[in-house]
Amino acid sequence: MEGEAITKKIGGSIGIIIPKHIVESKRIIPNQKVKFELEKVSPLKSIWGKHKNIEMDVKKILDEIDEGEIE
């Protein structure tokens, strides 16, 4: 099963909260050992889905990034 989560600082560590639907479907309980695959999501990729009403052309955005106008 695949999903996305936000990391949280917990003491000196970083934790990941497993979404409820995954916990329920996989019947995960507290203190249970689990395996997972970790992939860092690029900020641009995560922003893109949140702002679906962007009217700017993708090529124009990428060109502006290449020129250093957008960080």
C-alpha positions, 0 to 999 in steps of 0.5 A: 500500500502506498501513501504520503505523510508529513514528518514531525519532530519528536524529541531528537528524532523525526517521526511519520504519522501513518494515516488512519485508513492505512492503519485500519486496512493493514491492522497496524497496532502501536509498538508493532514493527513495520517495513516501509519504503521511503522516498522524499517528495520534491517541494514542487511536486507537493505544491503542484497538486495543491494549486490546481487552478494555476493558469501559468503555462508549465513551460513558462514556469520551468523557464523562469526557474531555469533563469533564477526568477523563481526559487 
